[in-house]
Amino acid sequence: MNYEALRHFADSWGLLFMAGVFLTLIGWTFRPGAGRHHEAAADMIFDEDKKDV
């Protein structure tokens, strides 16, 4: 595969793939029910019952 073919592939299908990954990750973050997990992760530093010392 030469440089021109690789560049053409990256400009077309690579861009679509990266856009799909980006939209999937954004959708995964804002899915219903995810707020509970985000809140638990945010409060984790205040939990004194589970110290890894």
CORSULJO-V770513 format. One record per residue. N is the residue number from 1. PSI is psi in whole degrees, 0 to 359 (* if undefined). Layout:
[[N/PSI] [N/PSI]]
This chain:
[[1/123] [2/176] [3/318] [4/318] [5/318] [6/320] [7/318] [8/316] [9/315] [10/324] [11/332] [12/287] [13/327] [14/319] [15/317] [16/321] [17/313] [18/322] [19/320] [20/318] [21/316] [22/312] [23/325] [24/316] [25/322] [26/316] [27/322] [28/323] [29/320] [30/21] [31/156] [32/135] [33/351] [34/337] [35/325] [36/318] [37/321] [38/320] [39/321] [40/322] [41/324] [42/326] [43/357] [44/327] [45/343] [46/356] [47/111] [48/355] [49/334] [50/73] [51/134] [52/78] [53/*]]
